[in-house]
Amino acid sequence: MASVAGYTLKEAYKLAYSISPIILTGGLADNLPGSSLPIVAILQSLTFGVQGVASLVGQGTLSAATTPFATFEPLPGSNLIAAQIAAYPFASRAVAGNAQLTVPLQVGMRMVVPAQGEGGYAIKTANMVALRSMLNQHIALGGLFDVITPSCLYRNCVLLDLRDSTPGQTTQKQVEWVWQFQQPLTQEKDLTQVMSNLMGKISGGLPTDGLWSSVSNVVGSGVQQVESGISSVGKFLGI
């Protein structure tokens, strides 16, 4: 069976997209290998300690013996592409098409954290308070977040909001939480790319030479980034 970083594809999918799709970078993770800290290492270690993390994702397989403290899923409405255009009338469709500007991408994740087992509510409260404290410290230190979804790897995001979204009819309260991230255009290369694209459109339209080569390079880079994101979880845990 095919594998990624020592895991079967099914296990890698569960680890990357359901158990630990959020990775803290910089900030609290500055002194860690790769300057990255998977969210599972925070949530699971708060509940079960380091051994609990190892039992959940250990020895190249996902163990069913330990139930994850939290599971994640991407929310509808996340962006793959986002742009803005002026509201005033344009002289032609060509002018309108050339007047677009790339804007920051938005991505949302739902975290489900039910109270589990004996003393579940007390454990959950302690874990959530500790999680909030660590996130506040990470953000204060200038830390960012990588967010892994089945369709896109969002790098260097800022956390805009973490709020309760639990439906009113559930038996437990504050079970579902929404993480709202934004991938800003803060890197110089991103700004340069946006401006050069706009200037190129204004001065003569889009070039077509090397288009498919560029597409191939982007796709190959994306696959490598996903594999790197999955393997960083195992490396951090020492497995």
NORNOR-V937438 format. One record per pair of residues at least 12 apart in sequence whose C-alpha atoms are under 8 Angstrom apart, sorted by the first residue. I is the first residue (numbers start at 0). J is the second residue. If there is no record, write none. Layout:
i=<I/I>
j=<J/J>
This chain:
i=<3/3/3/4/4/4/4/4/5/5/6/6/7/10/10/11/14/14/14/15/15/15/16/16/16/16/16/17/17/17/18/18/18/18/18/19/19/19/19/19/20/20/20/20/20/20/21/21/21/21/21/21/22/22/22/22/22/22/22/23/23/23/23/23/23/23/23/23/24/24/24/24/24/24/25/25/25/25/26/26/26/26/26/26/26/26/27/27/27/27/28/31/32/32/33/35/36/36/37/37/37/39/40/40/41/42/42/42/42/43/43/45/45/46/46/46/51/52/53/53/55/56/57/58/59/59/68/68/69/69/69/69/70/70/70/71/71/71/71/72/72/72/73/73/73/73/73/74/74/74/74/75/76/76/77/77/77/77/78/78/78/79/79/80/80/81/81/81/81/82/82/82/82/83/83/83/83/84/84/84/85/85/97/97/97/97/98/99/100/100/101/102/102/103/103/103/103/104/104/104/105/105/105/105/106/106/106/107/107/107/107/108/108/108/109/109/109/109/110/110/110/110/111/111/111/112/112/112/113/113/114/114/143/143/143/143/144/144/144/147/147/152/152/152/153/154/155/155/156/156/156/156/157/157/157/157/158/158/158/158/159/159/159/159/160/160/160/160/161/161/161/161/162/162/162/163/163/163/164/164>
j=<226/229/230/59/226/229/230/233/59/60/59/60/60/60/61/229/56/61/229/147/228/229/71/72/147/148/149/70/71/72/39/67/69/70/71/37/38/39/70/71/37/38/71/146/147/148/37/38/144/145/146/147/35/36/37/38/144/145/146/35/36/37/38/137/142/143/144/145/36/142/143/144/145/155/137/141/142/143/136/137/138/139/140/141/142/143/136/137/140/142/142/235/234/235/231/231/232/235/231/232/235/52/52/236/130/68/69/126/130/67/68/126/129/68/122/126/65/236/236/238/67/233/238/238/233/238/112/113/110/111/112/113/110/111/112/108/109/110/111/108/109/110/106/107/108/109/148/106/107/108/109/107/106/107/104/105/106/107/104/105/106/104/151/101/104/101/102/103/104/99/100/101/102/99/100/101/102/98/99/100/98/99/197/200/201/204/197/197/193/197/193/183/184/181/182/183/184/181/182/183/179/180/181/182/179/180/181/177/178/179/180/177/178/179/175/176/177/178/175/176/177/178/174/175/176/174/175/176/171/174/171/174/155/156/157/158/156/157/158/225/228/221/224/225/182/182/182/183/180/181/182/183/180/181/182/183/178/179/180/181/178/179/180/181/177/178/179/180/176/177/178/179/176/177/178/175/176/177/176/177>
